[in-house]
């Protein structure tokens, strides 16, 4: 054997030994972390928590009619053995995540203990932010010290030996979402997220076509407080409220949340007199607005509609009358035809009874400043919850149109239950529809003008949705 070959083999052996030792050290750190943060729930407690979640869903989940009790019971039974065999609290929480995701509702979720996904920071000064763009997982944020190795715009093509398509599907099975497009978008964001000290081997395709593979470990965010991150424009900023003017007296308002906030109210109150006096056309941007309070959303929308009331839809909820259930035990479906009383008994027995709550209305004060001009509301997949109620209020207003992407398709009112100490769940109890009964939960609200940003738009720093909105308002009346 040549001397050079021996040297190469020696180097390879040393490298393998060092990598093996690093892997062992990280596994030991992870095990230590799990022990330090464990609640040490017993098998009996875990089974109780699983059973409690199943029961609370059975009695409270407003979309129970979509999943069906047979399907729910089957899922519950399939998770009993994994729950009893879970090695630790973390594995058990993953089982609950899967069970919850099976219900396919963004407002039905598990609130876990301290261990969560870390989606940004990793060992050796790696910070990676990803987005699902053009049906690919794209690096939209990277620590500056690693930018030359993995430039912004790089594509992830493999995760821990799995093709990225399979890795996305695997991640999606733990994500509660009401629509497939949101589920995939969140899977793209969370793809590299895992328990701290987990090993990640990622294969990237750089913008220049070169394939690079790196291995690193998830870390605490606090370990990298001073790490500088470089991001693609339009992918990293959050603004509660913004107001500015564009040529042609087109006003732009950004509302980042509908959680009641004085900075939003004060900003809007300062802007309204100017809007009323000057605005010829208007853009309201609620992209990435995850909602908050529907009453607060209605109060804001009241300034931009002609109606006397802000009506954000009609609502329903599940209910159960035990006496009715007892009377419905022997009733067959055929007995309910043209018989509302027997139908009610039948539905209660099968735990499918629903009650209408009426219209959700906000009385608009007479002195409210109104700005009624051609208006475009900008939306995307992360326009969610009370932001969608905000759009329902605007429906039917001839001067208002929507532009951007289909919304999240999820709103409602979760009821919270504690399953175990430091482990709880939220279950959606309220079904919202348009005043005329049209549904949008589970599908999303489609814009009048669909505009979906491409990777090229992100790389160029273009806000193509806003650009298109300005052009649309400049050239014609809505």
C-alpha positions as CSV (number, residue, x, y, z in Angstrom):
1,X,0.0,0.0,0.0
2,X,1.3,3.4,-0.9
3,X,2.3,5.8,1.8
4,X,-0.2,8.5,0.5
5,X,-3.0,6.0,0.6
6,X,-2.2,5.0,4.2
7,X,-2.2,8.7,5.2
8,X,-5.6,9.2,3.6
9,X,-7.0,6.2,5.3
10,X,-5.6,7.4,8.6
11,X,-7.2,10.8,8.1
12,X,-10.5,9.2,7.2
13,X,-10.3,7.0,10.4
14,X,-9.6,9.9,12.6
15,X,-12.4,12.0,11.0
16,X,-14.9,9.1,11.6
17,X,-13.8,8.7,15.2
18,X,-14.2,12.5,15.8
19,X,-17.6,12.5,14.2
20,X,-18.6,9.4,16.2
21,X,-17.4,11.0,19.4
22,X,-19.3,14.3,18.6
23,X,-22.5,12.3,17.9
24,X,-22.1,10.4,21.2
25,X,-21.6,13.7,23.1
26,X,-24.7,15.3,21.5
27,X,-26.8,12.2,22.3
28,X,-25.6,12.4,25.9
29,X,-26.5,16.1,26.0
30,X,-30.0,15.4,24.6
31,X,-30.6,12.7,27.1
32,X,-29.5,15.0,29.9
33,X,-31.8,17.7,28.7
34,X,-34.8,15.4,28.5
35,X,-34.2,14.2,32.1
36,X,-33.7,17.7,33.4
37,X,-36.9,18.9,31.8
38,X,-39.1,15.8,32.2
39,X,-42.3,15.8,34.0
40,X,-41.8,12.1,34.6
41,X,-45.4,11.3,33.8
42,X,-46.3,7.7,34.5
43,X,-47.8,5.4,31.9
44,X,-51.1,5.7,33.7
45,X,-50.9,9.6,33.5
46,X,-50.1,9.5,29.8
47,X,-53.0,7.1,29.1
48,X,-55.2,9.4,31.1
49,X,-54.1,12.4,29.1
50,X,-54.6,10.6,25.7
51,X,-58.0,9.5,26.8
52,X,-58.9,13.0,28.1
53,X,-58.0,14.5,24.8
54,X,-60.1,12.0,23.0
55,X,-63.1,12.7,25.3
56,X,-62.8,16.5,25.1
57,X,-62.6,16.3,21.3
58,X,-65.7,14.0,21.2
59,X,-67.8,16.4,23.2
60,X,-66.5,19.8,22.1
61,X,-65.0,19.6,18.6
62,X,-67.4,21.6,16.4
63,X,-66.2,19.8,13.2
64,X,-66.8,16.3,14.6
65,X,-69.2,15.7,11.7
66,X,-66.3,16.0,9.3
67,X,-64.1,13.4,11.0
68,X,-66.8,11.1,12.4
69,X,-66.9,9.3,15.7
70,X,-65.8,6.0,14.2
71,X,-62.7,7.6,12.8
72,X,-62.0,9.4,16.0
73,X,-62.4,6.2,18.1
74,X,-60.2,4.3,15.7
75,X,-57.4,6.9,15.9
76,X,-57.7,6.9,19.7
77,X,-57.3,3.1,19.9
78,X,-54.3,3.2,17.5
79,X,-52.4,5.5,19.8
80,X,-53.0,3.6,23.1
81,X,-50.1,1.1,22.6
82,X,-47.6,3.8,21.4
83,X,-48.6,5.9,24.4
84,X,-47.9,3.0,26.9
85,X,-44.6,2.2,25.1
86,X,-43.3,5.8,24.8
87,X,-39.8,6.0,26.2
88,X,-40.1,9.5,27.6
89,X,-42.4,12.5,27.9
90,X,-41.1,13.9,24.6
91,X,-42.1,10.8,22.6
92,X,-45.5,10.9,24.3
93,X,-46.0,14.6,23.3
94,X,-45.2,13.6,19.7
95,X,-48.0,11.0,19.8
96,X,-50.4,13.7,21.0
97,X,-49.2,16.0,18.2
98,X,-49.9,13.3,15.6
99,X,-53.4,12.7,17.1
100,X,-54.2,16.4,17.1
101,X,-52.9,16.8,13.5
102,X,-55.2,14.0,12.4
103,X,-58.2,16.3,13.2
104,X,-57.0,18.8,10.6
105,X,-57.9,22.0,12.4
106,X,-55.6,24.9,13.1
107,X,-57.6,26.0,16.2
108,X,-57.3,22.5,17.7
109,X,-53.8,22.0,19.1
110,X,-51.6,20.6,21.9
111,X,-49.8,23.1,24.2
112,X,-46.6,21.2,25.1
113,X,-44.1,21.6,27.9
114,X,-40.7,23.3,27.5
115,X,-39.4,21.1,24.7
116,X,-40.3,22.6,21.4
117,X,-39.0,22.8,17.9
118,X,-36.0,25.0,17.3
119,X,-36.3,26.2,13.7
120,X,-33.4,28.7,13.5
121,X,-30.3,27.9,15.5
122,X,-27.8,25.1,15.3
123,X,-24.3,24.2,16.3
124,X,-21.1,25.8,14.8
125,X,-22.8,29.2,14.3
126,X,-25.5,27.9,11.9
127,X,-28.8,29.7,11.7
128,X,-31.2,28.6,9.0
129,X,-34.6,29.9,8.2
130,X,-36.7,28.2,5.5
131,X,-39.9,28.9,3.6
132,X,-42.0,26.9,1.2
133,X,-41.8,28.8,-2.1
134,X,-42.6,27.5,-5.6
135,X,-43.3,24.1,-4.1
136,X,-39.7,24.0,-2.8
137,X,-38.0,24.5,0.6
138,X,-35.9,27.6,0.2
139,X,-33.3,29.1,2.5
140,X,-34.6,32.6,3.2
141,X,-32.4,33.3,6.2
142,X,-28.8,32.3,7.1
143,X,-26.2,33.4,9.6
144,X,-23.8,35.8,7.9
145,X,-20.8,33.6,8.8
146,X,-22.3,30.7,6.7
147,X,-23.7,32.7,3.8
148,X,-20.8,31.7,1.4
149,X,-21.4,28.0,2.1
150,X,-25.2,28.1,1.8
151,X,-26.3,31.4,0.0
152,X,-29.8,32.8,0.4
153,X,-32.1,31.1,-2.2
154,X,-30.5,27.7,-1.8
155,X,-32.9,24.8,-2.0
156,X,-33.0,21.9,0.5
157,X,-33.2,18.7,-1.4
158,X,-32.6,16.1,1.3
159,X,-33.1,15.9,5.1
160,X,-31.5,13.1,7.1
161,X,-31.4,10.8,4.1
162,X,-35.0,11.5,3.0
163,X,-35.9,13.3,-0.2
164,X,-37.3,16.7,0.8
165,X,-40.8,15.7,-0.5
166,X,-40.9,12.8,2.0
167,X,-39.4,14.9,4.8
168,X,-42.2,17.5,4.2
169,X,-44.9,14.8,4.4
170,X,-43.3,13.4,7.6
171,X,-43.2,16.9,9.2
172,X,-46.8,17.7,8.1
173,X,-48.2,14.7,10.0
174,X,-47.5,16.6,13.3
175,X,-48.9,20.0,12.2
176,X,-52.5,21.0,13.0
177,X,-53.9,22.9,10.0
178,X,-57.3,23.3,8.4
179,X,-56.0,23.4,4.8
180,X,-53.4,21.5,2.8
181,X,-51.7,24.7,1.5
182,X,-51.2,25.9,5.1
183,X,-50.0,22.5,6.2
184,X,-47.3,22.5,3.5
185,X,-46.3,26.1,4.2
186,X,-45.8,25.3,7.9
187,X,-44.0,22.1,7.1
188,X,-41.6,24.1,5.0
189,X,-41.0,26.6,7.8
190,X,-40.5,23.9,10.5
191,X,-38.7,21.3,8.4
192,X,-35.4,21.7,10.2
193,X,-37.0,22.1,13.6
194,X,-36.4,19.3,16.1
195,X,-35.6,18.6,19.8
196,X,-32.4,20.4,20.8
197,X,-29.2,18.3,20.3
198,X,-30.9,16.3,17.4
199,X,-28.6,15.6,14.5
200,X,-29.6,17.2,11.1
201,X,-27.8,16.1,7.9
202,X,-29.0,18.4,5.2
203,X,-28.3,18.4,1.5
204,X,-28.5,21.8,-0.2
205,X,-28.6,22.8,-3.9
206,X,-27.0,26.3,-4.0
207,X,-28.2,28.9,-6.6
208,X,-25.1,28.1,-8.7
209,X,-26.2,24.5,-8.9
210,X,-23.5,23.1,-6.6
211,X,-24.7,20.4,-4.1
212,X,-23.4,20.7,-0.5
213,X,-24.2,18.5,2.5
214,X,-23.7,19.6,6.1
215,X,-24.4,18.0,9.5
216,X,-25.2,20.0,12.6
217,X,-27.3,19.8,15.8
218,X,-30.2,21.8,17.0
219,X,-29.3,24.3,19.8
220,X,-30.9,26.7,22.2
221,X,-31.6,30.1,20.6
222,X,-30.1,31.9,23.6
223,X,-26.7,30.3,22.7
224,X,-26.5,32.6,19.7
225,X,-27.9,35.9,20.9
226,X,-25.1,37.8,19.1
227,X,-25.3,35.9,15.8
228,X,-26.1,38.1,12.8
229,X,-28.7,36.8,10.4
230,X,-29.1,37.7,6.8
231,X,-32.5,37.3,5.3
232,X,-34.2,37.7,1.9
233,X,-36.3,40.9,1.8
234,X,-40.0,40.5,2.6
235,X,-39.5,37.3,4.7
236,X,-38.4,38.5,8.1
237,X,-40.2,41.7,9.2
238,X,-43.2,42.1,11.4
239,X,-45.1,45.4,11.7
240,X,-48.1,46.0,13.9
241,X,-49.2,49.1,12.0
242,X,-48.0,51.1,9.1
243,X,-49.4,53.9,7.1
244,X,-48.0,55.6,4.0
245,X,-48.9,57.3,0.7
246,X,-48.3,56.2,-2.8
247,X,-48.6,58.3,-6.0
248,X,-52.1,59.1,-7.1
249,X,-53.3,59.6,-3.5
250,X,-53.3,55.8,-2.9
251,X,-53.1,55.1,0.8
252,X,-51.5,52.0,2.3
253,X,-52.4,50.6,5.7
254,X,-50.6,47.6,7.2
255,X,-52.3,45.8,10.1
256,X,-50.1,43.0,11.5
257,X,-52.4,41.6,14.2
258,X,-56.0,42.0,15.5
259,X,-55.0,41.5,19.1
260,X,-56.3,44.7,20.8
261,X,-53.3,47.1,20.8
262,X,-53.1,50.8,21.5
263,X,-50.4,51.4,18.9
264,X,-52.8,50.1,16.2
265,X,-55.8,52.1,17.5
266,X,-53.7,55.2,17.9
267,X,-52.1,54.8,14.5
268,X,-55.4,54.3,12.8
269,X,-57.0,57.2,14.6
270,X,-54.2,59.5,13.5
271,X,-54.5,58.3,9.9
272,X,-58.3,58.4,9.5
273,X,-58.7,62.2,9.1
274,X,-56.0,62.2,6.5
275,X,-57.6,59.2,4.7
276,X,-61.0,60.8,4.7
277,X,-59.7,64.1,3.3
278,X,-57.1,62.8,0.8
279,X,-57.4,59.1,-0.1
280,X,-58.7,58.3,-3.6
281,X,-57.9,54.6,-3.3
282,X,-56.8,52.4,-0.5
283,X,-54.8,49.2,0.2
284,X,-55.2,47.3,3.5
285,X,-52.5,44.8,4.0
286,X,-53.3,41.9,6.4
287,X,-50.8,39.3,5.0
288,X,-49.3,37.3,7.9
289,X,-52.0,38.6,10.3
290,X,-52.8,35.6,12.4
291,X,-55.9,37.2,13.9
292,X,-56.6,37.9,17.6
293,X,-60.0,39.4,18.5
294,X,-62.9,39.5,16.1
295,X,-64.5,42.4,17.9
296,X,-61.3,44.5,17.4
297,X,-61.2,43.4,13.8
298,X,-64.8,44.5,13.3
299,X,-64.1,47.9,14.9
300,X,-61.3,48.5,12.4
301,X,-63.3,47.4,9.4
302,X,-66.2,49.6,10.4
303,X,-64.3,52.6,9.0
304,X,-64.1,51.1,5.5
305,X,-67.6,49.7,4.9
306,X,-71.0,51.3,4.1
307,X,-73.2,49.0,6.2
308,X,-74.7,50.2,9.5
309,X,-73.4,47.0,11.2
310,X,-70.2,45.0,10.9
311,X,-71.4,41.4,10.5
312,X,-68.5,38.9,10.6
313,X,-70.6,35.9,9.9
314,X,-73.0,33.4,11.4
315,X,-71.9,30.8,14.0
316,X,-72.7,27.4,15.3
317,X,-71.5,25.2,18.2
318,X,-71.9,21.6,19.4
319,X,-74.1,20.8,22.3
320,X,-75.3,17.7,24.1
321,X,-78.6,17.0,25.8
322,X,-78.3,13.7,27.7
323,X,-82.1,13.3,28.0
324,X,-82.5,13.8,24.2
325,X,-79.7,11.2,23.7
326,X,-81.6,8.7,25.8
327,X,-84.7,9.2,23.7
328,X,-82.7,8.9,20.5
329,X,-81.0,5.6,21.2
330,X,-83.6,3.6,19.3
331,X,-84.3,6.1,16.5
332,X,-83.2,5.1,13.0
333,X,-82.2,7.7,10.3
334,X,-85.4,7.0,8.4
335,X,-87.4,8.0,11.5
336,X,-85.9,11.6,11.3
337,X,-87.3,12.4,7.9
338,X,-89.6,15.4,8.2
339,X,-89.5,15.0,12.0
340,X,-87.3,17.7,13.6
341,X,-88.0,16.4,17.1
342,X,-86.8,12.9,16.4
343,X,-83.9,14.3,14.4
344,X,-82.8,16.3,17.4
345,X,-82.9,13.1,19.6
346,X,-81.0,11.1,17.0
347,X,-78.2,13.7,16.7
348,X,-77.8,14.0,20.4
349,X,-77.5,10.2,20.8
350,X,-74.7,10.2,18.1
351,X,-73.2,13.4,19.6
352,X,-73.6,15.4,16.4
353,X,-76.1,18.0,17.6
354,X,-75.4,21.6,16.6
355,X,-76.9,24.8,17.8
356,X,-76.9,28.1,15.9
357,X,-75.6,31.1,17.8
358,X,-76.9,33.7,15.2
359,X,-75.1,36.5,13.5
360,X,-71.9,38.0,15.0
361,X,-72.6,41.8,14.8
362,X,-70.8,44.9,15.8
363,X,-72.9,48.1,16.1
364,X,-71.1,50.9,14.3
365,X,-71.3,54.3,16.2
366,X,-73.0,57.1,14.1
367,X,-70.0,59.4,14.4
368,X,-67.6,56.8,13.0
369,X,-65.2,58.2,10.3
370,X,-65.8,56.3,7.0
371,X,-63.4,56.0,4.2
372,X,-65.3,54.6,1.2
373,X,-63.0,54.5,-1.8
374,X,-61.9,51.7,-4.2
375,X,-60.0,49.3,-1.8
376,X,-57.8,46.3,-2.2
377,X,-57.2,44.0,0.8
378,X,-54.0,42.0,0.6
379,X,-54.0,38.4,1.9
380,X,-51.9,35.3,2.0
381,X,-51.9,31.8,3.5
382,X,-51.1,33.2,7.0
383,X,-54.1,35.5,7.0
384,X,-56.0,33.6,9.6
385,X,-58.7,33.5,12.3
386,X,-60.2,36.9,13.0
387,X,-58.4,38.2,9.9
388,X,-60.8,36.0,8.0
389,X,-63.7,37.3,10.0
390,X,-62.4,40.7,8.9
391,X,-62.8,39.7,5.3
392,X,-66.2,38.2,5.9
393,X,-67.4,41.7,7.0
394,X,-66.0,43.2,3.8
395,X,-67.8,40.7,1.6
396,X,-70.6,42.2,-0.5
397,X,-69.0,45.7,-0.3
398,X,-68.8,46.7,-4.0
399,X,-65.8,49.0,-3.5
400,X,-63.7,46.3,-1.8
401,X,-61.8,43.4,-3.5
402,X,-59.1,40.9,-2.3
403,X,-55.7,40.3,-3.8
404,X,-52.9,37.9,-3.0
405,X,-53.2,34.2,-1.9
406,X,-56.0,32.1,-0.5
407,X,-56.3,32.6,3.3
408,X,-55.7,30.1,6.0
409,X,-59.2,28.7,6.2
410,X,-59.3,28.5,10.0
411,X,-61.2,30.4,12.6
412,X,-63.1,29.6,15.7
413,X,-63.1,29.7,19.5
414,X,-60.9,27.1,21.2
415,X,-61.8,25.8,24.7
416,X,-58.7,25.0,26.8
417,X,-58.3,21.9,29.0
418,X,-55.4,20.8,31.1
419,X,-54.4,17.2,30.3
420,X,-51.6,16.9,32.8
421,X,-49.4,19.4,34.6
422,X,-47.7,21.6,32.0
423,X,-49.6,19.9,29.2
424,X,-52.9,21.2,27.8
425,X,-55.0,21.3,24.6
426,X,-57.2,23.7,22.7
427,X,-60.3,22.4,20.9
428,X,-62.3,24.4,18.4
429,X,-65.8,24.9,19.6
430,X,-67.2,27.5,17.1
431,X,-68.1,27.1,13.5
432,X,-68.0,30.4,11.5
433,X,-69.6,30.8,8.1
434,X,-70.6,33.8,6.0
435,X,-74.0,35.4,6.9
436,X,-75.6,33.5,4.0
437,X,-74.1,30.1,5.2
438,X,-71.2,29.8,2.8
439,X,-68.2,28.0,4.4
440,X,-64.6,29.0,4.3
441,X,-63.1,27.0,7.2
442,X,-61.3,24.1,5.6
443,X,-60.8,25.8,2.2
444,X,-59.8,29.4,2.8
445,X,-61.1,32.6,1.3
446,X,-60.0,33.0,-2.3
447,X,-58.9,36.5,-3.5
448,X,-60.5,38.2,-6.4
449,X,-57.1,38.6,-7.9
450,X,-54.6,35.8,-7.2
451,X,-51.0,36.9,-7.0
452,X,-48.5,34.4,-5.6
453,X,-44.9,35.5,-5.1
454,X,-42.2,33.4,-6.8
455,X,-38.7,32.6,-5.6
456,X,-37.4,35.1,-8.2
457,X,-39.6,37.8,-6.6
458,X,-38.1,37.1,-3.2
459,X,-34.5,37.0,-4.5
460,X,-35.1,40.4,-6.2
461,X,-36.7,41.8,-3.0
462,X,-39.9,42.5,-4.9
463,X,-43.2,42.7,-3.1
464,X,-45.1,41.6,-6.2
465,X,-48.5,41.6,-4.4
466,X,-48.2,45.2,-3.4
467,X,-46.8,46.2,-6.8
468,X,-49.7,44.5,-8.6
469,X,-52.2,46.1,-6.2
470,X,-50.8,49.6,-7.0
471,X,-51.0,48.9,-10.7
472,X,-54.5,47.6,-10.4
473,X,-55.7,50.7,-8.5
474,X,-53.9,53.0,-10.9
475,X,-55.4,51.7,-14.1
476,X,-59.1,51.2,-13.2
477,X,-61.9,51.5,-10.7
478,X,-62.7,48.3,-8.8
